[in-house]
């Protein structure tokens, strides 16, 4: 059949096959004027070798390869692609048929496959020219024309009988280019449709090209800031996974890419793991990320990086011991040069009881490595050193040791602030918190205001810390004003903690009725939350927080009614908490307060013991147990003193524990009058600077 086709097209075929295709404009040569272009075009048309559209396609490609973009576009725009589209579709469809079918046909195709390829490439190069001239919308329309023609001609995908040819290159380039043009034209919906079209239609692209498209699509879904509708997959099998949102679709694409890497179909690309780490971390899939990292071959990822990622995953899942064990294993086999690992290990040790001293060692090692190298990282190292020192100070047996280590912790946080130029919100927060713990309230208020200015009031922790510091200064009205401002600047779903703090500030001012109304408003918000959200696995943390806040709210109300001697209302509030969490240390403690206020000391003692069985470190239960035992007067003073000293070991700032220990010294003669006076003095000082809620 190729022999039957007239020879006038042989010139186009020969030139088309010999030319070097380039998707980007080459170096610009001498730009011919319009007269030269028209003269060349006329001579080719008069020679009878090429028809009008093919001549323009050939000349346009020549100008494009020379870098004359505007001249090339001028030539391409003269091609009436709408008129030749039917011929193109017929020619391509005929070529896609089997050789046997073609040999039995005596009809002459409207054009050869080489001519069709030349015209389609011209449309694609027109899109590239428009892109270079920043006419993105027109470029995307031109690129769509190429894909529409090829899709209608090859509904089952690019025919294998074609082999490797220019038409296949044009198809592959157009499929990759269209989504980029849609993004440049600020058409995100069209970009998503183009990506899905590229991946779902059987174009039979090369595996590397498909991988590039999948990666770019995943990146667009993750960082474009928009939300796409789920794909409508007509060929979807029953029971198979369909992404519900952009994040899930991006995760699916990135996992497919990782599988291709596992099967060694594509080369290792570290950025794929970086994007997957981000996607899974924001969607609560850290366990899945850990599983994927563990599947990687040893030669694929650096061992140090693998251990660090796994440790971060376990830390994000609140399995601090597993994360720390991984880092210890890393440090035991390699030199201590992984500064991020050392910093994470120090932070973990600060959060694990009895490991703070180990965290100090890790932080000092990181500081020694980073000295005079990176001030920002040195700031972070000093911050985690301060965290470990602060945690270690709380475990000190004597006041002198505790004060000394607290001073070192504060110096570390101050050094971290200077090194980060007071621009790291996390450093400022911990600096503020350490000053608050040491009851340096003026400094606390100063740094809390600095934190709010730094973050623009975008996080609740800054508002809460400032309100608590003001309440410790007994500036309750100012603290309530701060909470009201935070309520105005935050969303309704973030009002829970703020309203609870506001209610406690109202109680401190004697506004009990207003506090009850505030708690009622908080419970209404929590009820709406329950109806508005179906708490799935990815929202488990959110659901736990809501249940904890609801439990604490009912118990706060019960405490109010206990102080008002309204037993029935208090019992009703306690009954509400049973369905939320029946095994709660604070619930048993509040029940003990109710029985104690009724004079039922044995029942109260039983409740306090139940609270300590749930949480042996529950300081209010330790203090209340000692108080009840002293009233019952059936236990030795030594047991009462051990309970109070244990409470002070856990919380040196507990004014009630100091006061009751002073009473014990005074009444039982276990110490001198001077020791009793010191206990009372500590209780008074702590009560004068006690916030309505603990700083931590």
Buried (B, 14 or more C-beta within 10 A) or exposed (E): BEEEBEEEBBBBBEBBEEBEBEEEBEEEEEBBEEEEBEEBBEEBBEEEBBBBBBBBBBBBBBBBBBBBBEBBBBBBBBBEBEEBBEBBBBBBBBBBEEEEEBEEEEEEBBBBBBBBBBBBBBBBBBBBBBBBEEBBBBBBBBBBBBBEBBBEBBEEBBBEEBEEBBBBBBBBBBBBBBBBBBBBBEBBEBBBBBBBBBBEBEBBBEEEBBBBBBBBBBBBBBEBEEEBEEBEEEEEEEEEEEBEBBBBBBBBBBBBBBEBBEEEEBEBBEEBBEBBBBBBBEBBBBBBBBEBBEEBEEEBBEEBBBBBBBBBBBBBBEBBEBBBBBBBEBBEEEEBEBBBBBBBBBBBBBBBEEBBEBBBBBBBBBBEBBEEEEEEBBBBBBBBBBBBBBBBBBBBEEEEEBEBBBEBBBBBBBBBBEBBEBEBBEBBBBBBBBBBBBBBBEBBBBBBBBBBEBBEBEBBBBBBBBBBBBBBBBBBEBBBBBBEBBBEEBEEEBBBBBBBBBBBBBBBBEBBEBBBEBBEBBBEBBEEBEEEEEBEEEBEEBBEEBBBBBBBBBBBBBBBBBEEEBEEBBBBBBEBBEEBEEEBBBBBBBBBBBBBBBEBBEBBBBBBBBBBEBBEBBBBBBBBBBBBBBEEEEBEBEEBBEBBBBBBBBBBBBBBBBBBBBBBBBEBEBBEEEBBEBBBEBBEBBEEBBBBBEBE
